[in-house]
Amino acid sequence: MKTFKTTFLLILVILTVSTGFRSDSESRPAEGIQWLTIEEAFTKIQKEPRKVMIDLYTDWCGWCKVMDRETFKNKAVVEYVNKKYYAVKLDAEQKEAITLGDKKFKYLAQGGRGINEIALALTNNQPSYPTTVFLDDKFNMIQPLPGYLKAKEFHQIITFIGDDHHKKEDFEAYKSKTYSALYP
């Protein structure tokens, strides 16, 4: 009986330890926005078209960190982005070249800090951080939006673009009528 208890306890300890070391994706459903690289989003869009939302940031940007901590952790934002968009996290100062199809974007060393050419393209040569960039399901620009956005206003924007309201009405009308009816 003592051997059985010892064996049982040993198996129990092994199971407990092995499940404790599983990666997050194995042990529970994914939480938060499912961020991709821009290359991954470009590849996915070829097979399953979907709008793209790009968080263009830098490591030194304080408001970028606030958006990460507050806006991008909001439950309604997370759920909607994961359902409707390919979400891309893109460091504007990334030194590695980025290749999308037949286009290659290189790092440009300038002054104290450089910038990747793709950040210039996504911001119409007016980089500002953070900037949220929206692309359609063919990787064409819809709108770059510079600046920090609180969760509620960000949710209004992602639903406005995500459900194609931007093609039917202006944003102010959407906020006051449509959004308040859809998301009371």
C-alpha positions in Angstrom: 0.0 0.0 0.0 2.9 2.3 0.8 4.4 1.7 -2.6 1.1 2.5 -4.3 0.8 5.8 -2.4 4.3 6.8 -3.2 3.8 6.0 -6.9 0.5 7.8 -7.0 2.1 10.9 -5.4 5.0 10.8 -7.8 2.7 10.6 -10.8 0.6 13.5 -9.3 3.7 15.6 -8.8 4.9 14.9 -12.4 1.5 15.8 -13.9 1.3 19.0 -11.8 4.8 20.1 -12.8 4.4 19.2 -16.5 1.1 21.1 -16.8 2.6 24.1 -15.0 5.3 24.4 -17.6 3.1 24.4 -20.7 3.1 27.5 -22.8 0.2 30.0 -22.4 -1.3 28.9 -25.8 -1.4 25.3 -24.6 -2.9 25.9 -21.2 -5.6 28.5 -21.9 -7.3 30.3 -24.7 -5.4 33.3 -26.1 -6.0 36.6 -24.4 -5.5 40.1 -25.7 -5.1 41.2 -29.3 -3.5 38.6 -31.5 -0.7 40.7 -32.9 1.1 39.7 -36.1 4.1 41.0 -38.0 3.2 43.0 -41.1 4.6 40.2 -43.2 2.3 37.7 -41.5 -0.7 39.9 -42.1 0.3 40.4 -45.8 0.5 36.6 -46.2 -2.8 35.9 -44.4 -4.7 38.5 -46.4 -3.8 36.7 -49.6 -5.7 33.6 -48.4 -8.4 35.1 -46.2 -9.0 38.8 -47.0 -9.6 41.0 -43.9 -8.9 44.6 -43.0 -5.6 45.3 -41.3 -5.0 47.5 -38.3 -1.4 48.6 -37.7 -0.1 49.9 -34.4 2.9 52.0 -35.5 5.1 52.6 -32.4 8.6 53.2 -31.1 10.2 51.8 -28.0 10.7 55.3 -26.6 7.1 56.5 -27.1 5.3 57.0 -23.8 1.8 57.3 -25.3 2.4 54.1 -27.2 3.0 52.3 -23.9 -0.2 53.9 -22.5 -2.2 52.6 -25.5 -0.7 49.1 -25.0 -1.6 49.2 -21.3 -5.1 50.7 -21.5 -6.6 50.8 -25.0 -5.3 47.5 -26.4 -6.3 45.7 -23.2 -9.9 46.8 -23.2 -12.2 43.8 -23.6 -14.5 45.3 -26.2 -11.5 46.5 -28.3 -9.7 43.1 -28.0 -12.8 41.2 -29.0 -13.6 43.4 -32.0 -10.1 43.7 -33.3 -9.5 39.9 -33.1 -12.8 39.3 -34.9 -12.6 41.9 -37.7 -8.9 42.7 -38.3 -5.4 41.4 -38.8 -3.7 43.3 -36.0 -0.1 44.3 -36.7 2.4 45.7 -34.2 5.1 47.6 -36.2 8.2 49.3 -34.7 8.7 52.4 -36.9 12.5 52.1 -36.2 12.8 48.5 -37.1 16.2 48.0 -38.7 15.5 44.7 -40.5 14.1 45.2 -44.1 10.5 44.4 -44.6 9.4 42.7 -47.8 5.8 42.7 -48.9 5.3 41.1 -52.3 7.7 42.8 -54.7 8.2 45.8 -52.4 11.1 46.1 -50.0 11.2 48.7 -47.2 14.6 49.4 -45.7 15.8 51.1 -42.6 17.0 54.7 -43.1 19.7 55.9 -40.7 18.9 59.5 -39.9 20.2 61.7 -37.1 20.0 60.1 -33.7 17.3 57.7 -34.7 16.5 56.1 -38.0 13.2 55.0 -39.5 12.0 52.2 -41.6 10.7 53.3 -45.0 7.4 51.5 -44.3 6.7 53.9 -41.4 7.1 56.8 -43.8 4.8 55.2 -46.4 2.1 54.4 -43.7 2.1 57.9 -42.3 2.2 59.8 -45.7 5.8 60.9 -44.8 4.6 62.5 -41.5 5.6 60.0 -38.8 4.1 60.5 -35.4 3.8 58.0 -32.6 1.6 56.2 -31.9 -0.2 56.1 -35.2 -2.9 53.6 -35.9 -3.1 52.8 -39.6 -6.1 51.1 -41.2 -5.8 49.1 -44.5 -8.5 47.5 -46.5 -8.6 43.8 -47.4 -6.4 44.4 -50.4 -3.7 46.2 -48.3 -4.7 49.6 -49.5 -4.7 52.6 -47.2 -8.0 53.5 -45.6 -6.7 56.0 -43.0 -3.7 56.7 -40.7 -4.7 58.2 -37.3 -1.9 59.8 -35.4 -2.0 60.1 -31.6 -3.1 58.4 -28.5 -6.7 57.1 -28.4 -8.7 56.1 -25.4 -10.5 52.8 -25.4 -14.0 54.1 -26.1 -13.0 56.4 -28.9 -10.8 53.7 -30.3 -13.7 51.3 -30.3 -15.8 53.8 -32.1 -13.1 54.1 -34.8 -12.5 50.4 -35.2 -16.2 49.7 -35.6 -16.7 52.6 -38.0 -14.0 51.3 -40.3 -14.5 47.5 -39.5 -18.1 47.5 -40.5 -17.7 49.8 -43.5 -19.7 52.7 -42.0 -16.9 55.0 -43.3 -18.3 54.3 -46.8 -21.8 55.4 -45.8 -21.7 58.2 -43.3 -19.3 60.7 -41.7 -17.7 59.8 -38.4 -19.7 62.4 -36.3 -23.0 61.1 -37.6 -21.8 57.5 -36.9 -20.8 58.4 -33.3 -24.0 60.2 -32.5 -26.6 57.9 -34.2 -25.3 54.6 -35.4 -22.7 53.7 -32.8 -24.9 54.7 -29.9 -27.7 52.5 -31.3 -25.3 49.5 -31.9 -23.3 49.8 -28.7 -25.6 51.4 -26.0 
